[in-house]
Amino acid sequence: MTTRKALIVGATGLVGGFCLQALLDDSRYSKVIALVRKPLLKTHRKLNTIITTYENLGPDLSNIHAYDVFCCLGTTIKKAGSQKAFKKVDHTLVVTVAKLIKKQGAEQFLVISAMGANKDSKVFYNRTKGEMEATLRELGYPYLRIIRPSLLLGPREEFRLGEKIAVLLTPLLKRFLLGSLKKYRPIEAEKVAQFMVKVAREKSVVGVHVYESDVIE
Ligand SMILES: NC(=O)c1ccc[n+]([C@@H]2O[C@H](COP(=O)([O-])OP(=O)(O)OC[C@H]3O[C@@H](n4cnc5c(N)ncnc54)[C@H](OP(=O)(O)O)[C@@H]3O)[C@@H](O)[C@H]2O)c1
């Protein structure tokens, strides 16, 4: 019988929702802990939900012990209201969770970054994602998996213009974005989530590994 435990943060999101389901379906995990701001609609014998405001993560995470951590947190500058508020989620919260949970024995951290992440980029979004990646690298996880998807496709209640346009253009983009350009094709959020759970198994890939969108696809 397996006793492996997973922690997922961002389980109420598009990728996070698919990732949570994939973890619950995976017989390797006996327990899946979801750190969320609001209760999940889902119940499952393996699922343990921890509600947090993310303001006091130290105490909120203090009793959580998980080997694999799946981080699907994120927002947009528009939704967060400012670049500073965006960075607080996509950099500070991600890194804080990673630091705290590593102290409690986590060995593997899987994080969704984004295509184009680069700490030296002039583009704020790409720079923030790149800085987040760079800080995670410094934490020294035995297994750090950085997932860099292109534009995500999937059922979302919130209206996001870029994603709507991507849905319309996807058939065309698939025909023309070939070879090294494949990583620019929009990608199904469900595929990204399933990929995260799949690579969490690959223990031969030790250290830091970055997965671009074409590899995920
Ligand atoms: N959208 C794209 O096309 C795209 C492309 C490449 C990479 N990405 C990245 O992929 C990741 C997942 O994207 P997604 O579209 O699945 O995200 P999403 O649907 O917007 O979900 C984001 C998750 O983060 C949580 N969150 C947001 N703001 C928070 C805050 N202030 N405090 C605590 N939790 C907060 C949300 O919780 P609540 O439900 O409580 O709000 C939700 O669980 C993100 O890092 C994103 O940057 C996205």
The ligand as an ORCA input file, in Angstrom:
! r2SCAN-3c Opt
* xyz 0 1
  N      -3.479     31.596    -18.294
  C      -2.493     31.303    -19.112
  O      -2.642     31.305    -20.339
  C      -1.150     30.928    -18.557
  C      -0.076     30.695    -19.421
  C       1.149     30.284    -18.896
  C       1.310     30.123    -17.531
  N       0.250     30.389    -16.711
  C       0.456     30.176    -15.281
  O      -0.147     28.957    -14.925
  C      -0.506     28.986    -13.544
  C      -1.907     28.460    -13.383
  O      -2.774     29.251    -14.169
  P      -4.357     29.057    -14.102
  O      -4.914     29.780    -15.268
  O      -4.685     27.620    -13.863
  O      -4.669     29.897    -12.777
  P      -6.109     30.321    -12.236
  O      -7.181     29.523    -12.867
  O      -6.197     31.802    -12.315
  O      -5.979     29.863    -10.709
  C      -5.063     30.469     -9.880
  C      -5.006     29.826     -8.522
  O      -4.206     30.675     -7.698
  C      -4.972     31.082     -6.565
  N      -4.740     32.480     -6.216
  C      -4.866     33.564     -7.005
  N      -4.619     34.684     -6.306
  C      -4.331     34.288     -5.050
  C      -3.992     34.980     -3.848
  N      -3.903     36.321     -3.777
  N      -3.767     34.263     -2.729
  C      -3.856     32.926     -2.768
  N      -4.173     32.204     -3.854
  C      -4.406     32.886     -4.989
  C      -6.430     30.923     -6.972
  O      -7.185     30.770     -5.787
  P      -8.688     31.345     -5.645
  O      -9.548     30.385     -6.418
  O      -8.921     31.341     -4.199
  O      -8.667     32.723     -6.266
  C      -6.369     29.682     -7.849
  O      -6.388     28.520     -7.062
  C      -0.301     30.423    -13.088
  O       0.902     30.521    -12.395
  C      -0.202     31.202    -14.398
  O       0.615     32.341    -14.271
  C      -0.962     30.765    -17.187
*
